[in-house]
Amino acid sequence: MRQPTMTYAQYLAQEEPSVVKHEYLRGQVWAMAGGTPSHALITSNIAISLGKALAGRPCSVFSSDLRVRVEDTDRSTYPDVTVVCGKRVTAADDANAIVNPTLIVEVLSDSTEASDRGEKFAHLQHLPSLKEYVLVSQKTQRIEVFRRGEGATWTLLPFTSGQVPLLSVDAVLDFAEVYADPTA
């Protein structure tokens, strides 16, 4: 259930000491859902793979501890994996939130899939720096890449095996690495 309306400054004051992360949209605040072991493993595998691919390049890979702020729509969120290429730019009203992601990856869960595909993605599209938005299933081996085209157009590229090209960062995600589980 969403809490009563609060200002962004009130949200930040609440968020700083909190052990639970909260998302923010125009005064509404809600706790993020906890993840499954599968979600955590896939997210970690993706971050490691991107970290290796981007080593020595001017891009940084961030975990879900990094807040992304969409100033145009007054939305803040914690994507599973965020890549920023070039200098990090922080929000005018939040020194701990970036506003210039190049690539965002979300590992889908039952509780977040509808938002990740719809409402959240609609907000993230307001970030001019965002070139690719990647959705990764934890139920089946499926990765969907939404790639920004000319203007406001986005193209969906679904993958079910092999390698997934990420043109925004000149890297690939390999299905074997993304879905690797050494304990399975």
C-alpha positions in Angstrom: 0.0 0.0 0.0 1.3 3.4 -0.9 2.1 5.9 1.8 0.6 9.4 2.0 2.0 12.1 -0.3 5.4 13.6 0.7 7.9 16.0 -0.8 11.0 14.7 -2.5 13.1 16.2 0.4 10.9 14.3 2.9 11.4 11.1 0.8 15.2 11.6 0.8 15.2 12.2 4.6 13.3 8.9 5.1 15.3 7.0 2.5 18.8 7.8 3.9 18.5 5.8 7.2 16.2 3.1 5.8 17.3 -0.5 5.4 14.6 -0.9 2.9 14.7 0.9 -0.5 11.7 2.8 -1.6 10.7 4.1 -5.0 9.2 7.6 -5.5 6.7 9.0 -7.9 5.2 12.5 -7.5 4.9 12.3 -3.8 3.9 8.6 -3.5 6.4 6.3 -1.9 6.5 2.5 -1.8 8.9 -0.2 -0.6 10.6 -2.3 -3.2 9.8 -6.0 -3.2 12.4 -8.5 -2.0 14.0 -10.7 -4.6 14.4 -14.4 -5.0 17.7 -16.3 -5.1 17.3 -16.7 -8.8 16.7 -12.9 -9.3 19.8 -12.1 -7.2 22.0 -14.6 -9.1 20.9 -13.4 -12.5 21.4 -9.8 -11.5 24.8 -10.5 -10.2 25.8 -12.5 -13.3 24.7 -9.6 -15.5 26.7 -7.0 -13.4 29.8 -9.2 -13.5 29.5 -9.8 -17.2 29.1 -6.1 -18.0 31.8 -5.2 -15.6 34.3 -7.5 -17.4 33.2 -6.3 -20.8 33.5 -2.6 -19.9 36.8 -2.8 -17.9 39.2 -0.1 -18.9 36.4 1.9 -20.7 34.7 5.1 -19.5 31.6 3.2 -18.3 30.6 2.3 -14.8 28.3 -0.6 -13.8 26.1 -0.1 -10.8 24.0 -2.4 -8.6 20.5 -1.8 -7.5 21.9 0.5 -4.7 22.1 3.3 -7.3 19.1 5.5 -7.5 18.0 6.8 -10.9 16.1 10.0 -11.0 13.7 11.0 -13.9 13.4 14.7 -13.2 10.9 15.4 -16.0 8.3 13.0 -14.4 9.4 13.3 -10.8 10.2 9.6 -10.5 13.1 7.8 -8.7 13.8 4.2 -8.9 16.5 1.6 -8.2 17.1 -0.5 -11.4 18.7 -3.9 -10.9 21.8 -2.9 -13.1 22.6 0.5 -14.4 25.4 1.5 -16.7 26.6 5.1 -17.0 29.1 6.0 -19.8 31.1 9.2 -19.4 30.8 11.5 -16.5 28.0 10.7 -14.0 25.5 13.5 -13.7 23.4 13.7 -10.5 20.0 15.1 -10.0 19.6 18.8 -9.1 17.6 17.8 -6.0 19.4 14.5 -5.1 23.2 14.2 -5.1 22.9 10.4 -4.7 20.8 9.9 -7.8 22.0 9.9 -11.4 20.1 11.3 -14.3 22.2 10.0 -17.2 22.1 6.2 -17.5 23.1 4.7 -20.8 21.8 1.2 -20.2 19.3 -0.1 -17.6 18.7 -3.8 -16.9 15.7 -5.1 -14.9 15.3 -8.8 -13.9 11.6 -9.5 -14.1 9.7 -10.8 -11.1 6.0 -11.4 -10.6 5.6 -8.3 -8.5 7.4 -5.9 -10.8 7.0 -7.2 -14.4 3.9 -5.1 -15.2 5.6 -1.9 -14.0 9.0 -2.8 -15.6 7.3 -3.2 -18.9 4.8 -0.4 -18.6 4.8 2.5 -16.2 8.4 2.4 -15.1 9.6 2.1 -18.7 7.4 5.0 -19.7 9.1 7.2 -17.2 12.6 6.0 -18.0 12.1 7.0 -21.7 12.2 10.6 -20.6 16.0 10.2 -19.9 17.7 11.4 -23.1 20.9 9.5 -22.2 19.1 6.1 -22.0 19.9 4.1 -25.2 18.8 0.6 -24.1 16.4 -0.9 -21.6 16.9 -4.6 -21.0 14.3 -7.0 -19.4 15.6 -10.4 -18.3 13.2 -13.2 -17.4 14.0 -15.3 -14.4 11.3 -17.9 -15.3 12.5 -18.7 -18.8 15.7 -17.9 -20.7 14.5 -14.8 -22.5 16.1 -11.4 -22.7 14.3 -8.4 -24.3 16.3 -5.4 -25.5 14.4 -2.2 -26.0 16.7 0.0 -28.1 16.1 3.8 -28.7 15.9 4.8 -32.3 15.3 8.1 -33.9 13.2 10.5 -31.9 11.0 8.8 -29.4 10.9 5.4 -31.1 11.9 2.2 -29.3 12.5 -1.1 -31.0 12.0 -4.4 -29.2 14.6 -7.1 -29.9 13.8 -10.5 -28.2 16.5 -13.1 -27.6 16.1 -16.7 -26.4 19.7 -18.0 -26.8 23.2 -17.1 -27.8 24.6 -13.6 -27.4 22.7 -10.4 -26.9 24.3 -7.3 -28.5 24.1 -4.2 -26.4 25.0 -1.5 -28.9 24.8 1.3 -26.3 27.9 0.1 -24.5 29.4 -2.0 -27.3 29.2 -5.2 -25.3 27.3 -8.5 -25.3 25.4 -10.5 -22.8 25.9 -14.2 -23.2 23.0 -16.5 -22.2 25.4 -19.0 -20.7 26.8 -16.3 -18.4 23.5 -14.6 -17.5 21.8 -17.9 -16.6 24.8 -19.7 -15.1 24.1 -21.3 -11.7 27.2 -23.1 -10.3 25.1 -24.8 -7.6 22.4 -26.2 -9.9 
